[in-house]
Amino acid sequence: MKKPELLAPAGSFDALKAAVENGADAVYLGGKEFNARRSASNFSREELKEAVEYAHLKGVKIYVTVNILIYDDEFYEAGDFINFLNGIGVDGIIVQDIGLGYFIKKYFPDMEVHASTQMTVHSLDGVKFLEKMNFDRVVLARELSLKEIKLIKENTSLKIETFVHGALCFCYSGQCLMSSFIGARSGNRGQCAQPCRLPYYLLDQQGNIISSKLHLMSTRDLNLIKRIPLLIEAGIDSFKIEGRLKRPEYVAVVTSIYRKAIDRFLQNPGKFFISDDEYKKLLQIFNRSFTTGYYFGNPGKDLMSIDCPRNKGILLGKVVGFESENSMTKILLQEELRVGDGIDIRDDEGFGYVVTEFYVKNNKRFKAKPGEIVKIKTKGKVKEGTAVYKTSDAELLEEAKRSYEEPALSKKIPVKIKLYAKLNDRLKIFIEDEDKNYIFSESDYIVKKAQKRPTSLEEIKEKLTRLGNTVFYLKEFKVDMDENILLPFSALNDLRQEAIKKLYERRIEKYKNKRVNGNYKAFLSYFQEKNKGNEQKNKEIMKITLRVDSLEGLKKGISYIDEIYFGGQNFKETLFQLKSALNITKKEGKKFYLALPQITKQEDVREISERLDESLLTEVDGVVAGNNGLLNYFIERNVNCIVDFSLNIFNSVSIEVLKELGFKRVVLSPELSLKAIEKLKSDLELESIVHGYLPLIVSEHNIIKSNSGRDLNIAYLKDRLGKEFKVFVDEKNRSHIYNCYEICMINHIEALTMANIMYGQLYLVGRKPEEIEKITKAYYLSIREKEKIPEEDVAKYYTFGHYFRGVK
């Protein structure tokens, strides 16, 4: 069986050391620039250089995350950063932006490009799309089952990477706009504020509470430690641990345990086990409860941690009394407690702190065992029966810290050493490491015959194998020498030191200075010059596209618009109405496009292929597709395809990629500001959503059924500010959560037109027919008749989205 790569996170240099010293094969980390964990410490350019040298010396690969969407005016700087990474010898770059991936493969052909999970690749067709772009690896969406992963692995040349441990997003990664639109902190720009971890009520359509105020979108943490054999047998190339925002001790503990598990199975598949102590350490270092995610089917409620969005720790004990005179809470222990441990008292108030002192039978103690009653000073009275959790273990943290700080525990590289000592010839040494790096070095010393006592083999070995302060240890030692020779200790020491120094350099330098193919600066300058001011402003009247998913809605809006995008998240329902919708549209002389669901796993693609009559595809003017899998499917069938907003098209280089692939129109990312749109150089038709409730989240989890037990397809999430977000559950039981404010740009159409937006989309999926008629008519009057229409006439609660603010 193939040994998978163990890939660990690092948000700081200590975390990098923790990963390397505890057995990671590779580490992913971010620079100070362009990465999706901007709140981590991250690495300056000098630190990146040091990190790469440190890791390569230890035989560990470094992947750098450049996994955000890139603005046009950032591309030159991003290109410079890529050139720097290429020069210092990083092993791969993780990207979200398809334009950046294209740029790297075009100008830095030796550099591995990995598609981030932010690219939302969730089907074999999606992977095939990346093959067309010459990507090397893909981090698959976390919503895939092991069966789906195996299908992909068996049918692609790309390396497959999946998450095995750590935090899970509620939304498909790369599709979440919630933090962006309610707090102007974009996950696609590395600033997610995690609104999914906040408490919400769940309401039915009548406003009744059908689920209490809980953390309804807070997921558990992924843990596949006991399923390692199945993942290895599936052929997954890289096992990824999430956690660039976690402390180094977390990285040390999790990496160490996964390293042992992988090696244990490969050494003896029939006797694989995870000890209770190992599993307990994973719980103790951090957990929101554990789940196996979607690997073995939809987990339903078992995916979620709705009662507690933070670290739960492990149950320490229960409160059995309270001494009011000195505010001491009495706790009956189920686990060991030490001074320095962190605890969380889960009463109505809920509070946690680090234990600085406690008492057992009025005696001050440093440690207490299970079964003992301890007294701890608390802020106020705690109810009897209240659960107390240990959220950090001082001893475990200290053990983890020692693993990457103590030189004696440092990771060592095995080497073979052979000495050549022939009379009247130079003293020579050959050293080879486990990666087949080798050094052949000669001394200035000419081997002489001993006049008195010859140098013994034991003395030679003792001098040449002094590797204690290096990253190497001796695996094999050989000597080819004449008898009765004199080898001065100084000559042996000098020869060893020189050879080790050269081996150090060989291990580091071999990764550097990958090829640069052509003048990447000229390529970027082309876009930069064009972006200084686009003189060719759009002079045409903006055309309006209407996106609807019902026949009644289409009938009400068809007279006022130019083109129809028909379809929502329910493909079967769309298909049932498709012929009628097409006939109505064609009678009106309007163009008709079939709009497909945002998420289409391979089974969904197969269903679309089977149910969508080929003749129908020749009758429609094209399709609207919002994921890389569908794009690939329709590219291969030469079907006219509009690239939807969920592809996150953010810059001119990404538009250039789409042009090369044969696309003609793109709906831009709704996170782009007008200023950013104005800078785009495009030979494609540009479209923006100008009106509607934007989908902020798409999740594989049925949030309504899971929390209410009811088979409803519409409900509302009510946040702590009283805002209500519509939830729609589609035919595949996926949840779609929409913004509480409606984008309304009815009085800014001219500004969009001047920014070269040719099509303005009215996103009216799921709306009542009378609303559709009112909105489409209003936009017709505004654009064609130049009437001033107050926003309040078409939207009760409205927003301009990011058109005037953008995202940082």
C-alpha positions in Angstrom: 0.0 0.0 0.0 1.1 3.5 -0.8 2.1 5.7 2.1 0.1 8.9 2.2 1.6 12.2 2.9 0.8 13.7 6.3 0.2 17.4 5.9 0.1 19.6 9.0 -0.7 23.3 9.5 1.5 26.1 10.7 0.4 29.6 11.6 3.8 30.4 13.3 7.4 29.3 13.3 6.8 27.3 16.5 3.9 25.6 14.9 6.1 24.7 11.9 8.7 23.2 14.3 5.9 21.3 16.1 4.7 19.8 12.8 8.2 18.9 11.5 9.4 17.4 14.8 6.3 15.3 15.3 6.4 13.6 11.9 4.7 15.7 9.3 5.7 14.9 5.7 4.7 18.3 4.6 3.5 21.6 6.1 1.2 24.2 4.7 1.6 27.8 5.8 1.0 31.4 4.7 3.0 34.5 4.1 2.0 37.9 5.4 0.5 38.4 1.9 -2.4 36.8 0.1 -3.6 34.0 2.4 -6.9 32.8 3.8 -5.8 32.9 7.5 -4.9 36.6 7.8 -5.5 36.5 11.6 -2.7 33.9 12.1 0.9 35.1 12.8 2.0 33.9 9.4 5.5 34.3 7.9 7.4 37.3 6.6 9.5 36.7 3.4 12.6 36.3 5.5 10.8 33.8 7.8 9.5 31.9 4.8 13.0 31.5 3.5 14.1 30.3 6.9 11.1 28.0 7.2 11.8 26.4 3.8 15.4 25.8 4.6 14.6 24.3 8.0 11.9 22.0 6.6 14.0 20.9 3.6 16.9 20.1 5.8 14.6 17.8 7.8 13.2 16.2 4.6 9.8 17.9 4.9 8.0 19.8 2.1 6.5 23.3 2.3 3.3 24.4 0.6 2.5 28.1 0.7 -1.1 29.2 0.8 -1.9 32.0 -1.7 -5.6 31.0 -1.4 -7.6 34.1 -1.7 -9.2 35.9 -4.6 -6.9 38.5 -6.1 -7.8 42.0 -7.3 -6.5 43.2 -10.6 -4.4 45.9 -8.9 -2.8 43.3 -6.6 -1.8 40.9 -9.4 1.6 42.5 -10.0 2.5 42.2 -6.4 1.1 38.7 -6.3 3.3 37.8 -9.3 6.3 39.1 -7.5 5.4 37.0 -4.4 5.1 33.9 -6.6 8.5 34.6 -8.1 10.0 34.9 -4.6 8.4 31.6 -3.6 9.7 29.9 -6.7 13.2 31.2 -6.0 13.4 30.0 -2.4 12.2 26.5 -3.4 8.8 26.0 -1.9 7.3 22.7 -3.0 3.9 23.9 -4.0 1.4 26.8 -3.9 -2.2 26.4 -2.8 -4.6 28.7 -4.8 -8.2 29.6 -4.9 -8.1 32.1 -7.8 -8.2 30.3 -11.2 -6.4 33.3 -12.7 -3.5 32.9 -10.3 -3.3 29.1 -10.9 -3.2 29.8 -14.6 -0.5 32.4 -14.2 1.7 30.1 -12.0 1.6 27.2 -14.5 2.3 29.5 -17.4 5.4 31.2 -16.0 6.6 28.9 -13.3 6.1 25.4 -14.8 8.2 23.5 -12.2 6.0 24.8 -9.4 3.3 22.5 -8.2 -0.2 24.2 -8.1 -2.7 22.8 -5.6 -6.4 23.7 -5.9 -7.6 24.9 -2.5 -10.8 23.5 -0.9 -11.9 27.1 -1.5 -12.3 26.2 -5.2 -15.3 24.0 -4.2 -14.2 21.0 -6.3 -16.8 18.3 -5.5 -17.1 16.1 -8.6 -14.9 14.1 -11.0 -15.9 16.7 -13.7 -14.6 19.4 -11.4 -11.2 17.6 -11.2 -11.2 17.2 -15.0 -11.6 21.0 -15.3 -8.4 21.4 -13.2 -6.6 18.9 -15.4 -7.3 21.2 -18.4 -5.6 24.0 -16.4 -2.6 21.7 -15.6 -3.0 21.7 -11.8 -1.1 19.1 -9.9 -3.2 18.5 -6.9 -6.8 19.2 -5.6 -8.0 19.6 -2.1 -11.5 18.1 -2.4 -14.6 19.6 -0.8 -15.2 18.2 2.7 -18.8 17.2 1.8 -17.7 14.2 -0.3 -18.1 10.6 0.8 -15.2 8.1 0.7 -17.0 6.4 -2.2 -17.0 9.6 -4.2 -13.4 10.3 -3.3 -12.4 6.8 -4.5 -14.2 7.4 -7.8 -12.3 10.6 -8.4 -9.0 9.1 -7.4 -9.4 6.2 -9.8 -10.1 8.5 -12.7 -7.6 11.3 -12.5 -3.9 11.9 -12.7 -4.1 14.7 -10.1 -3.0 14.0 -6.6 -5.9 13.9 -4.2 -5.8 15.7 -0.8 -8.5 15.5 1.8 -9.0 16.8 5.3 -8.8 14.2 8.1 -8.9 16.4 11.3 -9.9 19.8 12.5 -12.6 22.4 12.1 -15.3 22.1 9.5 -17.1 24.8 7.6 -20.9 24.6 7.7 -21.0 26.0 4.1 -19.2 24.5 1.1 -15.8 26.2 1.3 -15.5 29.0 -1.3 -19.3 29.5 -1.5 -19.8 31.4 1.8 -20.7 35.0 1.6 -22.2 35.4 5.0 -19.3 37.0 6.8 -18.7 39.2 3.8 -22.2 40.6 3.4 -23.2 41.0 7.1 -19.8 42.1 8.4 -17.7 43.1 5.4 -15.1 40.5 6.3 -14.8 38.1 3.4 -13.8 34.5 3.8 -12.6 34.6 0.2 -10.2 37.3 1.2 -9.0 35.5 4.4 -11.0 37.5 6.9 -14.0 35.2 7.8 -15.6 36.4 11.1 -17.4 33.0 11.6 -21.0 34.2 11.9 -21.9 30.5 11.6 -20.7 30.0 15.2 -23.2 32.5 16.6 -26.6 31.6 18.1 -29.8 31.7 16.0 -33.4 30.9 16.4 -35.1 28.8 13.7 -38.6 30.1 12.7 -41.3 28.7 10.5 -42.9 30.8 7.8 -45.5 32.0 10.3 -42.7 33.3 12.6 -43.1 30.6 15.2 -39.9 29.4 16.9 -39.3 25.8 15.9 -35.8 25.5 17.4 -34.4 27.3 20.5 -31.7 29.9 20.3 -28.7 27.6 19.7 -25.6 27.5 17.5 -27.5 26.0 14.7 -24.6 26.3 12.1 -21.7 25.4 14.4 -20.2 22.1 13.3 -18.2 19.6 15.2 -14.6 18.9 14.5 -13.5 16.3 12.0 -11.7 13.3 13.4 -10.8 10.3 11.2 -8.0 8.8 13.4 -9.9 5.5 13.7 -10.6 5.3 10.0 -7.1 5.7 8.8 -6.9 2.2 7.2 -9.9 2.9 5.0 -8.4 6.2 3.8 -5.1 4.6 3.0 -6.8 1.8 1.1 -8.8 4.4 -0.9 -5.5 5.7 -2.2 -5.8 9.3 -1.0 -2.5 11.0 -1.6 -2.4 13.5 1.3 -4.1 13.6 4.7 -4.6 17.2 5.8 -4.9 18.5 9.3 -6.8 21.7 9.7 -5.5 24.3 12.1 -3.4 27.3 11.0 -5.0 29.3 13.8 -4.3 26.7 16.4 -1.5 26.9 19.0 1.8 25.0 18.3 1.0 22.4 21.0 -2.2 21.5 19.1 -0.2 20.9 16.0 2.3 18.8 17.9 -0.3 16.5 19.5 -2.5 15.9 16.5 0.4 15.5 14.1 2.2 13.0 16.4 -0.9 10.8 16.8 -1.7 10.7 13.1 1.9 9.9 12.3 1.8 7.0 14.7 -1.5 5.8 13.3 -0.4 5.9 9.7 2.9 4.1 10.4 1.2 1.6 12.6 -1.2 0.5 9.9 1.4 0.3 7.2 3.7 -1.8 9.4 1.0 -4.2 10.5 -2.4 -3.8 8.8 -4.0 -6.6 10.6 -3.3 -5.2 14.1 -4.2 -1.6 13.7 -5.5 0.2 16.8 -5.8 3.6 18.4 -5.2 3.6 22.1 -7.6 5.2 24.6 -4.8 7.5 25.6 -4.2 8.7 22.1 -7.9 9.4 21.5 -8.2 11.1 24.8 -5.3 13.4 23.9 -7.1 14.4 20.7 -10.2 15.2 22.7 -8.2 17.1 25.3 -6.1 19.3 23.0 -9.2 20.7 21.3 -12.7 19.4 20.4 -16.2 20.7 19.7 -17.2 17.0 19.8 -16.0 14.9 16.9 -17.5 13.7 13.7 -16.4 11.7 10.7 -18.1 14.3 8.5 -19.5 13.1 5.2 -17.0 10.3 4.6 -19.4 7.5 5.5 -22.8 9.2 4.6 -24.7 12.2 5.7 -24.2 12.5 9.5 -27.3 14.6 10.1 -27.4 15.9 13.7 -24.0 14.2 14.4 -22.3 16.8 12.2 -23.3 19.6 14.6 -22.2 21.1 17.9 -25.2 23.3 18.5 -24.8 23.6 22.3 -21.2 24.8 22.3 -19.3 26.5 19.5 -16.0 26.5 21.3 -13.5 23.9 22.7 -15.5 21.5 24.9 -12.5 19.7 26.5 -13.2 16.6 28.5 -15.6 16.2 31.5 -13.6 16.9 34.6 -16.3 16.3 37.1 -19.5 17.6 38.7 -20.2 20.3 41.3 -21.2 18.7 44.5 -21.4 21.7 46.8 -20.6 25.4 47.4 -19.1 27.2 50.4 -20.6 30.7 50.4 -18.3 32.0 53.2 -15.2 31.8 51.0 -16.8 31.4 47.5 -15.3 27.9 47.1 -17.0 25.4 44.7 -16.6 21.7 45.4 -16.0 19.4 42.5 -16.0 15.6 42.5 -13.3 14.7 40.0 -13.7 12.2 37.2 -10.3 13.1 35.7 -7.0 14.2 37.1 -6.6 17.9 37.9 -3.3 19.9 38.2 -2.5 23.5 38.8 -2.2 25.1 35.4 -5.1 23.2 33.8 -7.8 25.2 32.2 -11.4 24.5 33.2 -14.8 25.6 32.0 -17.8 25.6 34.4 -20.9 25.1 32.3 -23.7 26.8 34.3 -26.1 29.4 33.0 -23.5 32.1 33.0 -20.6 29.9 31.9 -17.0 30.9 32.6 -13.6 29.4 32.2 -10.1 30.1 33.6 -6.8 28.6 34.4 -6.6 26.9 37.8 -3.9 28.6 40.0 -4.7 26.8 43.2 -7.1 24.3 44.7 -7.6 22.4 48.0 -8.4 18.8 48.9 -9.7 18.4 52.5 -8.4 21.9 53.2 -4.9 21.0 52.1 -3.4 23.0 49.2 -2.5 20.6 46.5 -0.7 20.6 43.1 -2.5 17.5 41.8 -5.7 15.6 42.5 -6.9 12.2 41.3 -10.2 11.0 40.1 -12.6 10.3 43.0 -11.3 13.2 45.1 -13.3 16.3 45.9 -11.4 19.6 45.2 -12.4 23.1 46.3 -11.8 25.9 43.8 -12.5 29.6 44.3 -15.1 30.8 41.8 -16.7 34.1 40.9 -20.1 33.3 42.4 -22.3 30.4 43.5 -22.4 27.5 41.1 -25.3 25.1 41.1 -24.9 21.6 42.4 -24.8 19.1 39.5 -23.2 21.6 37.1 -20.7 20.0 34.8 -17.1 21.1 34.8 -14.8 20.5 31.8 -11.1 20.5 31.5 -10.3 22.5 28.4 -6.5 22.4 28.7 -4.1 20.0 30.3 -0.9 21.6 31.6 1.0 18.3 31.5 -0.1 17.5 27.9 0.8 21.0 26.8 4.3 20.8 28.4 4.9 17.4 26.8 3.8 18.8 23.4 6.1 21.8 23.8 9.1 19.6 24.7 8.6 17.6 21.5 9.7 20.5 19.4 11.9 22.5 21.7 14.2 19.9 23.2 17.2 19.1 20.9 17.4 15.5 22.2 13.9 14.9 20.7 14.7 16.6 17.4 13.9 14.8 14.1 17.1 13.3 12.6 18.0 12.1 9.1 19.8 8.8 8.7 23.1 8.8 6.8 25.6 6.3 5.5 29.3 7.2 5.9 32.2 5.6 4.1 35.8 6.6 4.6 38.6 6.0 2.1 42.1 6.1 3.6 44.7 4.8 1.2 48.5 5.2 1.7 49.9 8.2 -0.2 46.5 9.4 -1.3 44.1 12.1 -0.1 41.8 11.2 2.8 38.3 10.9 1.3 34.7 10.6 2.7 31.4 9.6 1.1 28.1 10.5 2.9 24.6 9.7 1.6 21.3 10.4 3.2 18.0 8.6 2.9 16.8 10.8 0.0 19.9 9.8 -2.1 21.6 13.1 -1.6 25.3 12.4 -1.4 28.6 14.2 -0.9 32.1 13.0 -1.9 34.7 15.1 -0.2 38.5 15.1 -0.1 40.9 16.3 2.6 44.2 18.1 1.9 45.8 15.5 4.2 47.8 12.8 2.4 47.6 9.5 4.2 50.9 8.5 5.8 52.3 5.4 7.2 52.3 5.4 11.0 55.8 5.7 12.5 54.6 4.6 16.0 51.0 3.8 16.8 48.6 3.6 13.9 45.1 5.1 14.1 42.6 2.5 15.1 39.2 1.8 13.4 37.4 2.6 16.7 39.1 6.1 16.8 38.2 6.8 13.2 34.6 5.8 13.8 34.4 7.9 17.0 35.6 11.0 15.2 33.6 10.6 12.0 30.3 9.8 13.6 30.1 12.8 15.9 26.7 14.0 14.6 25.0 14.9 17.8 24.6 18.6 17.0 23.5 18.1 13.5 20.2 16.9 11.9 21.8 13.6 11.0 22.3 10.2 12.7 24.5 7.3 11.7 22.7 4.4 10.0 25.7 2.7 8.5 29.5 3.1 8.7 32.2 1.6 6.4 35.9 2.1 6.0 38.2 1.2 3.0 41.7 1.7 4.5 45.2 0.4 4.4 46.9 -1.0 7.5 49.3 0.9 9.8 48.3 4.4 8.7 48.3 7.6 10.6 45.1 9.8 10.5 45.3 12.9 12.6 42.1 13.6 14.6 42.1 17.2 13.3 42.1 15.9 9.7 39.2 13.5 10.5 37.2 16.2 12.2 37.8 18.8 9.5 36.8 16.3 6.8 33.6 15.3 8.7 32.6 19.0 9.3 33.2 20.0 5.7 31.2 17.0 4.3 28.3 17.6 6.7 28.2 21.3 5.7 28.1 20.3 2.0 25.3 17.8 2.7 23.3 20.5 4.5 23.7 22.8 1.4 22.8 20.0 -1.0 19.6 19.2 0.8 18.5 22.9 0.7 19.8 24.1 -2.6 18.4 21.3 -4.8 14.9 22.8 -4.3 15.8 26.3 -5.3 15.7 28.3 -8.5 12.9 26.5 -10.4 12.4 27.6 -14.0 10.8 30.9 -14.9 9.2 30.5 -18.3 9.2 33.8 -20.1 8.6 37.4 -19.0 5.9 37.2 -16.4 6.4 40.9 -15.6 5.4 41.8 -19.2 2.3 39.7 -18.9 1.2 41.4 -15.7 2.2 44.9 -17.0 -0.2 44.3 -19.9 -3.1 44.0 -17.5 -1.8 46.7 -15.2 -1.5 49.2 -18.0 -4.9 48.4 -19.3 -6.3 48.8 -15.8 -5.0 52.4 -15.3 -8.1 53.5 -17.1 -10.4 51.7 -19.4 -11.2 54.2 -22.1 -13.7 52.0 -23.9 -16.8 52.6 -21.8 -19.9 50.6 -22.5 -22.2 52.9 -24.6 -25.1 50.4 -24.9 -28.2 50.3 -22.7 -27.8 47.6 -20.1 -29.7 44.4 -20.9 -31.6 42.8 -18.1 -31.5 39.0 -17.4 -34.2 37.5 -15.1 -33.5 34.5 -13.0 -36.6 32.7 -12.0 -37.6 29.1 -11.1 -41.3 29.1 -11.7 -43.6 29.4 -14.7 -45.8 32.0 -13.0 -42.8 34.1 -12.2 -41.5 33.9 -15.7 -44.9 34.9 -17.2 -45.1 37.9 -14.9 -41.6 39.2 -15.8 -41.0 38.1 -19.4 -42.3 41.4 -20.9 -39.9 43.6 -19.1 -36.6 41.8 -19.6 -34.2 40.7 -22.3 -33.2 37.2 -21.4 -34.4 34.4 -19.1 -32.3 32.3 -16.8 -34.7 29.5 -15.8 -34.0 27.2 -12.9 -33.2 27.1 -9.2 -31.7 24.6 -6.9 -34.3 21.9 -7.7 -33.3 20.4 -11.1 -36.2 17.9 -11.3 -38.7 20.7 -10.8 -36.9 22.9 -13.3 -36.9 20.0 -15.8 -40.6 19.4 -15.4 -41.4 23.0 -16.3 -38.6 23.5 -18.8 -40.4 22.8 -22.1 -43.2 25.2 -21.2 -40.8 27.9 -20.0 -38.9 27.6 -23.2 -42.0 27.9 -25.4 -43.2 31.0 -23.5 -39.8 32.7 -23.8 -39.4 31.9 -27.5 -42.9 33.2 -28.3 -41.8 36.5 -26.7 -38.7 36.5 -28.8 -36.4 36.5 -25.8 -33.3 34.4 -25.2 -33.6 31.4 -22.9 -30.9 29.8 -20.7 -31.2 26.8 -18.4 -29.9 27.7 -14.9 -28.5 24.8 -13.0 -28.0 24.2 -9.3 -25.0 25.7 -7.5 -23.8 22.3 -6.2 -23.8 19.2 -8.4 -21.9 16.2 -7.2 -21.0 13.5 -9.7 -24.3 11.7 -9.1 -26.1 15.0 -9.8 -24.1 15.5 -13.0 -25.0 11.9 -14.1 -28.7 12.7 -13.4 -28.5 15.9 -15.4 -26.9 14.0 -18.3 -29.6 11.3 -18.2 -32.6 13.5 -17.9 -31.6 16.5 -20.0 -32.7 15.6 -23.6 -29.9 16.4 -26.1 -32.5 18.0 -28.4 -33.5 20.4 -25.6 -29.9 21.6 -25.4 -30.1 22.5 -29.0 -33.2 24.5 -28.5 -32.0 26.6 -25.5 -29.6 29.5 -26.1 -27.3 28.0 -23.4 -26.9 27.1 -19.8 -25.8 29.0 -16.7 -23.4 26.9 -14.6 -21.9 27.8 -11.2 -19.3 25.2 -10.5 -16.2 23.9 -12.2 -17.7 20.4 -12.8 -20.6 21.7 -14.8 -18.3 24.0 -16.8 -16.2 21.0 -17.7 -19.2 18.9 -18.6 -20.6 21.6 -21.0 -17.2 22.5 -22.5 -16.8 18.9 -23.6 -20.2 19.0 -25.2 -19.7 22.4 -27.0 -22.8 23.9 -25.2 -22.8 27.6 -24.8 -22.3 28.2 -21.1 -22.5 31.4 -19.0 -20.2 31.3 -16.0 -22.2 32.0 -12.9 -21.2 34.2 -9.9 -20.4 31.2 -7.6 -17.2 30.6 -9.6 -15.8 33.7 -7.8 -14.4 35.5 -10.9 -12.5 38.4 -9.5 -9.9 39.6 -11.9 -8.9 40.1 -15.6 -6.5 37.1 -15.6 -9.4 34.8 -14.5 -11.5 36.2 -17.3 -8.7 35.6 -19.7 -8.6 31.9 -18.6 -12.3 31.6 -19.3 -11.9 33.2 -22.7 -9.2 30.6 -23.6 -11.5 27.8 -22.5 -14.2 29.1 -24.8 -16.7 31.0 -22.6 -18.3 34.2 -23.8 -20.1 35.6 -20.7 -19.3 35.7 -17.0 -21.4 36.8 -14.0 -18.9 38.5 -11.8 -18.3 37.8 -8.1 -20.8 39.9 -6.0 -17.9 40.8 -3.7 -16.4 43.2 -6.4 -16.9 46.9 -6.0 -17.7 49.2 -8.8 -14.1 50.5 -8.7 -12.7 47.0 -9.0 -15.1 46.2 -11.9 -14.0 49.4 -13.7 -10.4 48.1 -13.7 -11.3 44.8 -15.4 -9.9 44.1 -18.9 -12.3 41.8 -20.6 -13.1 40.4 -24.0 -16.1 38.6 -22.5 -19.5 39.9 -21.8 -19.7 41.0 -18.1 -22.7 40.6 -16.0 -23.5 41.5 -12.4 -26.4 40.8 -10.0 -28.2 44.1 -9.6 -31.2 43.0 -7.6 -32.3 40.2 -5.3 -31.6 38.2 -2.1 -28.2 36.7 -2.6 -27.5 33.2 -1.4 -25.0 33.5 1.3 -24.5 29.8 2.3 -25.0 26.5 0.6 -24.7 23.5 2.9 -25.0 19.8 2.5 -26.7 19.8 6.0 -30.5 20.0 6.3 -30.6 22.6 9.0 -34.4 22.6 9.3 -35.0 18.9 9.6 -32.0 18.5 11.9 -33.2 21.0 14.4 -36.9 20.9 14.2 -37.6 17.3 13.1 -40.0 18.8 10.5 -39.9 18.2 6.7 -40.2 21.9 5.8 -38.4 23.4 2.8 -38.6 27.0 4.0 -37.8 28.5 7.3 -35.9 31.5 8.7 -32.8 32.0 10.9 -33.2 34.9 13.3 -29.9 36.3 14.7 -29.2 38.2 17.9 -30.0 41.5 16.2 -33.5 40.3 15.0 -32.5 40.0 11.4 -34.1 37.0 9.6 -32.4 35.0 6.9 -34.5 32.8 4.7 -33.5 29.1 4.6 -34.5 27.0 1.6 -34.0 23.2 1.5 -33.7 21.7 -2.0 -34.6 18.3 -3.4 -31.2 17.0 -2.4 -31.7 18.1 1.3 -29.1 20.9 0.9 -29.7 24.1 2.8 -29.5 27.5 1.0 -29.4 30.6 3.3 -30.2 34.0 1.8 -29.3 37.5 2.8 -31.8 39.4 5.0 -31.3 42.5 2.8 -32.1 42.6 -0.9 -29.5 44.0 -3.3 -31.1 47.0 -5.1 -29.1 48.9 -7.7 -32.0 50.4 -9.5 -30.7 53.9 -9.3 -27.1 53.0 -10.1 -27.5 51.3 -13.4 -25.6 54.0 -15.3 -22.6 53.6 -13.0 -22.6 49.9 -13.7 -23.0 50.5 -17.4 -20.0 52.9 -17.3 -18.0 50.1 -15.6 -18.7 47.9 -18.7 -21.4 45.8 -17.2 -23.5 44.7 -20.2 -26.0 42.6 -18.4 -27.7 43.3 -15.0 -29.3 40.2 -13.4 -32.5 40.3 -11.4 -31.9 37.3 -9.1 -35.6 36.5 -8.3 -35.5 32.8 -7.5 -38.1 31.7 -5.0 -40.0 35.0 -5.3 -43.8 35.5 -5.6 -45.1 36.2 -9.1 -46.5 39.6 -8.1 -43.1 40.6 -6.7 -41.4 39.5 -9.9 -43.7 41.6 -11.9 -43.2 44.7 -9.8 -39.4 44.5 -9.8 -39.0 43.7 -13.5 -41.3 46.5 -14.5 -39.5 48.9 -12.2 -36.1 48.1 -13.7 -37.6 48.4 -17.3 -38.9 51.8 -16.5 -35.7 52.9 -14.9 -33.4 51.7 -17.7 -35.6 52.2 -20.8 -37.8 55.1 -19.7 -35.2 56.8 -17.4 -37.8 57.0 -14.6 -36.6 57.6 -11.1 -37.8 54.7 -9.0 -37.3 54.9 -5.2 -35.5 51.8 -3.8 -38.3 51.4 -1.2 -40.8 50.7 -4.1 -39.0 47.5 -5.0 -37.3 46.4 -1.7 -38.4 46.7 1.9 -35.0 46.2 3.3 -32.2 46.8 0.7 -28.5 47.1 0.4 -26.0 48.1 -2.3 -24.0 45.0 -1.4 -20.3 45.6 -2.1 -20.7 47.9 -5.1 -19.6 50.9 -3.0 -17.6 49.4 -0.3 -15.9 46.2 -1.6 -14.0 43.8 0.6 -10.5 44.3 1.9 
